Each structure stands twice: as C-alpha cells, then as structure tokens.
Amino acid sequence: MSQSSVGLSLRGMSKSFPGQRALAGVDLDILPGTVHALLGANGSGKSTLIKILAGYHSPDPGSTAYLNGEPLTLGSATAAHRAGLRFVHQDLGLIPDLNVIDNLALGSEYAGKWWLSGRREAAAARELVQMLMDGVDVRRPVRELSPAQKTILAIARTLRGTSSAAGLLVLDEPTATLPAHEVDVLFEVVRRVQATGTPVLYVTHRLDEVFQIADTVSVLRDGRHVFSSAVNQTTQRELVTHIAGRPLDELYPAPPTSAGAVLLTARGVSGRGVRDLDLDLHAGEILGVAGLDGSGRDELNRLLFGQQLPFAGQITIAGTPVTLGQPPASISAGVGYLPADRRLHSATPYMTLTENVTLPDLPSPSLRWISLRAEQRDVRTWLKRLEVSPAAPERQFSTLSGGNQQKTVLARWLRRGSRVLLLDEPTQGVDVGGKQAIYNALGQAARGGAALLITSSDAEELAEICATVLVMRDGRITARLSGPTLTTDAIVSASLTEGTPA
Ligand SMILES: Nc1ncnc2c1ncn2[C@@H]1O[C@H](COP(=O)(O)OP(=O)(O)OP(=O)(O)O)[C@@H](O)[C@H]1O
C-alpha cells in the first residue's frame, strides 16, 4: 500500500516483545486537520503504537512511517519531536506547586534560562494560555486549576514552540479522570488545535466521546488494524463489535436491590477533604459516591480504609470499631481497597500476576508451597473471569497493558472474598468488554453478601450499577439519589450545585 501524501501514514507497523506480538502489520492514515479516534480492547496495542511514534520503542524491521510524505525516523524521541509529533499522556507531568508560566517553561527550549527573561516568558505564556483557555491567571499554582484546565495546560506545553501546525498531537485517554461537565471544556480546546491544521490522534475507551469529537475512527484488535470509518458512517454498536470481536449485549447489569445488615458504619468522620461524615453501608449493596475534584470523593475511601488517618470519628465493620488509620486492621476486618492510582499505590510491578493477586494473603512460608499449584489455578480462574489478557498467572505485572493491570488488582480483592469493598474508579482505563466483566463480578460479589462502596467520575456508570448514589461537595454528602431520582443528569447537576448536607 502506498503512503498518503499528507498527514501521518503508518505502513506495516509491527512490534514484538518476548513471547508477545503487540502490533502486527498496522497500516493507518491520519489526515491533517482531523481528530482520529483510536480504539481497542485492553492489550490491543494502542500504547505500543503511541510509544513507537514517541520514539520510546523501536518497531520491528519493515515498519515505516511518513509525515506529509517525508519518511519518519522511528525509535528516536529527538527525531519524533523534531518532526512535530507531540504527546499528552495520562500522567500530565505537571508540577502542582509551580504556577502556569513555570509549568509551561518546563521542558521547553526556554527551560534553564526562562528566569532571565521573565517578562517575555510571562507574556508568551499568557498569549498561549489565552488562546487555549480564556480567563486563567497564569500566576496561579497549577494545583488550583480544574482537571480539564490541567489537561489543557499540558496540551499548551507540548504545543509550545511549534511555530505553525504541529505534525500530530496525540492525546492518550485525556478524559479518563475528567468529570462529565469538564469534558466539553477540553473538547473546545481540541477543536481549536484541530482548526490550526494539526491532526489529533485521540485514544479513548469512552465510545460516546468518539461521536462528539472525532471525524474518523480506527480500531485495533490483538495488534491488528481491524476497522476504520468516518464517524458519521458508523454506530456505537458496530464499534463495540469490532473492539470486542463479538457483539456484546447490555453493558450494565441491573443493580442489586435487596440490602441486608449494615456492614460498615462511619460516624462523625473528619479528615483531609472530608467533614463530619456519617455513612451506613449494607451487605448486598453497591453504594456509589460522586463529586467533583476536591469534593472529598477522592479522600473518602482512603479514610475509611485507613490509608489516611481521620482527625475524628468512628468506623465500625460488622459492629466492631476498627483502629483508625491502620490498613492492616481494616484488611483483617475484611475490608478490601482499590485505589484510583493502583499502579502507584497498589501493585508490585516486577512481581508476577499471581503474586499481585495473592498479595494480601500473606500465608506462612512453610504452608505456601503446598498450595502453590491450586493457587495458580485459582488465580487463572479469576483472571479469566475479569477478562485479563493474557490470563497468565506467571506473567510479570509490569508487562500487562494498563487496563489489564487494573483488572488484575481488582481480581485480588474479589478473590479474597472481602466483605467490604471500597473501590475508587474501578473501570478506569478498562475496555468495554472488560467493563461488562467487572460490573458482573461486582454484582455477583454484592449478591454474595459483600458491601461495595464505589467512587467514580463516570456519572453514567454510577447511575446504572448502583441502587443509591451519594453526591459530595465541600467534604460533605449533599445529595442522596435513588429510585427515579437517580439519573446521570441528576448526579452531574447535584455535583455542580450547592446543596444542604444530606
Ligand atoms: N514491555 C513489554 N513487555 C512485554 N509485553 C508487553 C510490553 N509492553 C506491552 N506488552 C504487551 O503488548 C500488548 C499490547 O499492549 P498495549 O499496552 O499496547 O495495549 P493497549 O491497547 O494500550 O491497552 P490498554 O487499553 O489496557 O492501555 C499487551 O499484550 C501487553 O501485555
């Protein structure tokens, strides 16, 4: 196949890792001035493709790429940057305590001497920021920006110094942690970048976004390019079928409705980000907690699990008070916790999947060898149930794709049969098939008598899988939605409006 003369063309892009072919002969054309969505199940090769473009990985011999008809040197970060390829990864790489100007200066050609020309730097920063986000004070520390503003700042920083249209802007799941109302703010900026002629490669697991922002969509499956279409000539259903390799039925199972005895209580719990919180969590219940960044939603499960020490209050599990701020005490009482940033806080990357799944079991060394084979079998069953790919217990955790790492850590707590499960963003970065598997597993855990508390920035997910959703604002619960009042829109609007403590 010949390369198209404008935009980015990939031909025969392949990449093999030991024992794993991540990409197999991918041909892809991304046209100038278009937003091109790249979809695919966890482990389908999206990150590998991006890492090759960024020069982080070298592709297999025979892989070629052209930018506006010129051959691209692959496997070199410097060559990628020089050609105008720009990347915004999920970890935005911003420094929260530095202001907008200083964050813009970091990593640019001004770094190291920007302070010599402070006024010029500030003026340039102001101009760039104003182009992409009106009304932001460039002297504000980045920690005070909203999540969408931080992402926009990361886009501004990567586009910095590109005098005209860049060769390509790659956005890797930019909305994974954005609340619904912030997504539009980001999209506005993506459109402005697109209008400059810069093509945007937009990687996402959120299919509704494809129809809002993209012109063209491509799907990878098992390292192969299996589908491309103009967005206005396809449907969500067709995309799901190509991603999963089979049609999927209803994504969300009905939430469990029969709640049993109270398993966890919080009374007067105050801590960083949370004020005077009372909460009852019942056996058989999936309770959702929504809220904007800074509402206390992010801190809630950490305080209940003991990863953060509450200033005041009492927490009981099945009627017995637990020692506050002591995760081992919580685990012994039957509590499992999945943090949002699980790669940082929850996994041991260089151990195997089995070791990661069985991590909290801590059996005595003398007993461990007896059950090793049974343990491997059991772990494999759990990996398959959550559609971890490959479901290979002996694989090193760090070699799994992001979504598969996520499902592996979740398998740990589900396998353990924890009676209280505190889960932050349980499906973040997970593909549509994996989401369905996770929702089914969570429903099964609830029907088996576990009590689940799920915090999520995905309002639709909460509205669909929970019988009740609490909305937090300023560290307090300000709305309790259930039955007919529980809708995606109601969650979003309660998150945005002042409420009275519920
Ligand atoms: N360093 C590595 N060593 C071995 N295998 C790897 C390595 N990096 C990636 N892989 C494998 O390559 C395949 C593609 O992974 P990749 O991270 O590109 O998937 P992805 O589509 O980005 O998934 P996700 O949506 O979960 O982020 C996976 O099977 C993964 O396990």
The ligand as an ORCA input file, in Angstrom:
! r2SCAN-3c Opt
* xyz 0 1
  N       7.381     -4.205     27.817
  C       6.553     -5.191     27.466
  N       6.929     -6.484     27.567
  C       6.111     -7.500     27.183
  N       4.857     -7.315     26.691
  C       4.432     -6.061     26.569
  C       5.235     -4.930     26.953
  N       4.530     -3.788     26.717
  C       3.333     -4.193     26.211
  N       3.288     -5.550     26.123
  C       2.156     -6.360     25.623
  O       1.770     -5.847     24.370
  C       0.354     -5.916     24.215
  C      -0.172     -4.541     23.841
  O      -0.096     -3.684     24.992
  P      -0.500     -2.149     24.957
  O      -0.044     -1.561     26.250
  O      -0.019     -1.543     23.712
  O      -2.106     -2.252     24.942
  P      -3.195     -1.085     24.994
  O      -4.059     -1.265     23.794
  O      -2.540      0.228     25.166
  O      -4.031     -1.480     26.305
  P      -4.764     -0.553     27.443
  O      -6.064     -0.114     26.830
  O      -5.014     -1.545     28.549
  O      -3.834      0.543     27.823
  C      -0.203     -6.452     25.532
  O      -0.459     -7.823     25.389
  C       0.922     -6.233     26.515
  O       0.887     -7.229     27.515
*
